[in-house]
Amino acid sequence: MAGKIDETRYFRLPGDTPESAAEIIEKVYQSLKAKGHDPIMQLVGYIISGDPTYITSYNNARSLIKRLERDELLEEFVRFYLTEHDKKK
């Protein structure tokens, strides 16, 4: 039992942080919008350059976006676009 004192314990509150790529993108989008930025341009800038300063730190958005690889973001955008496009047919 004594060895357990040295270990870091992690806990999260339910609903505390977004889990899926879609949830992270939505949270980042809302944070960018709330700060008066153009979310589309900021996200495109981040995806192209990898520079996290394109994303506001407001509401922890920058930390959230860095949880995902840029190719994961792009994959999520393409998946969403194609899924929505198929719905319109």
Summary of the structure (lengths in Angstrom):
residues: 89
radius of gyration: 16.6
end to end distance: 61.2
largest distance: 62.8
contacts: 195
relative contact order: 0.13
helix: 66%
strand: 0%
